[in-house]
Amino acid sequence: MTLIDALDSNGNPIGIAKTKQEIHKEGLWHKAAHVWIYNSKEQILLQLRSKCKDSHPGLFDISAAGHVDSGESTETSAIREIKEEIGLNVNKDDLKLIGIRKVSKYHKEIDWQNNEIDYVYLLKFEGKIEELTFPDREVEALKWIPIEELIKELKDPKSLKKYVDHGDYYYFVIEQVRAALEN
């Protein structure tokens, strides 16, 4: 059973570790690692969440993401999630931290409160989707989407329904990917 460290609202551990279900049922603050994968063709890799996921099944989402296990660093969590979700081996030097964000959102469909501090990373990957695998079955498919196409889809209410509701977070990531491509 994997445990997650509970935090105060400033991200400091409070000395309690609980399961993912307990963390969400009790609305405790916790850490997550988000990895947005991009390439030099100005594309972002999105995952299609498995229909078996408890939240947002069958929607497009972050390239790889997950909760930070108790005692684990955010970088180690990011590396683990990339391997578990899409079968890609990376190291700490491949990741670029682009931000830390606090999210507090109630998910009525599953009756839990997500109070999360997200460590957001970029990872440049020039490979093909065919090189990637879905070892833990959390991901149903992957797709490269050109940034301009993603922006159009996010602005279209019908297309937007295919994506996890991250709001303006998508635009922050797009801006960061564009900046990384200029360097």
N, C-alpha and C positions, 0 to 999 in steps of 0.2 A: 504494500500500500504506500503510495507516494504522498508525502506531506509537503505543505506549502507554508512558509513563514508568514504569520500575520504581522501587519505593520500598523503604525499610527498614520495619520493623514499626511505626515511629512516624509514617509518612507522609512522610518526607523523601526527595526524589529521590536516587538513588544514581548518577546519571550514565549510565544505560543506558536505551535505548528499544528495545522489541521489538514484534513483532506480537502480536495477541490470542492466537493459538494458542501462540506461544512463551511468553508470560507465563503462560498456564494450564498448559502442559506442564511448565514449570520451577517452578511454584508461587510465582512472584514477587508481592510485594505491589504493588497498583496502585489507582488511584481510579476510582470510578464515581459517576454522578449519578442519583438516584432522584427522580422527580416524582410525587407523589400529588395527583390532581386531585379536587376536591370542589365541591359546590354548596350553596346555602342550603336546599335540600330535605333536607339531611342524607344525601346520597348520595355515594358514592365511585365514580369512574370506573375501571373495570378493563379491561385489554386481554386479549384472547384471543391468545396467542402463536401465530404461524404454525406449521403442522405441519412446515415446512421448517427450523425453528430447531434448532441443534445441542444446546441444552439446554432442557429443559422444554417440548417442542413440544406445542401443543394444550391448554395449561393457562392459567388466568386468572392475571394478574400485575399488577404495578405499572402505573399509568397510562402512564408513559413512563420509560425508563431506559436507560443505556448507559455504556460506558467513556469515561473522559476521555482525549482524544487528547493526545499529547505536546505540551507547551507550552501547553495549553489550560486555562483556568480552569474550575472546576466549574460556575459559572453559565453560561458560554458552552456548555459541554457539555450542560447541562440544556435550554437554549433550543434547541440543535441537535437533540437527541433528540426533543423535543416536535414540532418541525417535521418531522423525518424520519419519525417513527413515526405521528403522528396528524394532521399537516398544519396544526397550530395555530401561529400567530405570536404570540409573547409577548416581553416584554422583561424585563430583570433586575429591575426594580421590581415585577413581578408575582409573583416568587418569594419565598417565605419559608423560610429555612433553619431546620429544626426539630431537626436532630441530625446527628451524625457517628457512624457505627458501623463496627466492624471485624468482618468475617466471614471465617472460615476453614472451608472445606468441600470435601471431596473428592467429586467426581462420578464414581462408578464406571462409569456407563453410557457416558461419553465419555472416561474416563481422564484427567481433569485436576483440578488443585488450584486452587480459587478462593480466593485470599488478597486480599481486597478491602476498601478503606476507602470506605464509601458516604457521600456527602453527600446528605442527605435533605431535600427541599423539598416545600412545599405550594404549590398553585396553585388559586385559586378561579376557577371557570369556570361561567357561568350559561347557556351555550349548549346546543344540542341535538347529539346524536350525529351526526345527519344533516349537520351543518356540517363534520364532521371527515372526513379522508381517510387512506388508508394508502399514501403515496407510495413507500415503500421495501419494501413487502410483508412486513415483519417482523410485522405485526399482521393477524390474520384478522378480528377483530370487536372492538367495544367494548360495554360495558354499564354503565349506572348501576345501582348496587346500594345500597339503603338500608342504613345502618349496622347497624340491628337485624337485618336479614336476613343480612348478612355475618357478624355474630357467631354467629347460629344455624348457618350453614353451616360456620364454622370449628370449631364444637363437635361437629359431626356427622361421624363418621369416614368415612361414605360420601360426603357432600358435599365434605369436605375434599380428596378425591382430585382434584377439579377445579381446585385451586389450586397454584401453586408453593409449595413448603414453606418458608415464611418464619417459621414458629413464632410466638413472641410479638411479633415485629416488627409483625405486623398490629395487635395490640392497642395498641402504642405509637402507631402512625399514627392509629388510631381515636380514641385519647385526645387527640392533637394536633389532629385535625380538629374534635372537639367543643369544645376550648378555643378554636380559631379562630372557630367559629360563635358562641361566647358574646361575643366582642369586637366 
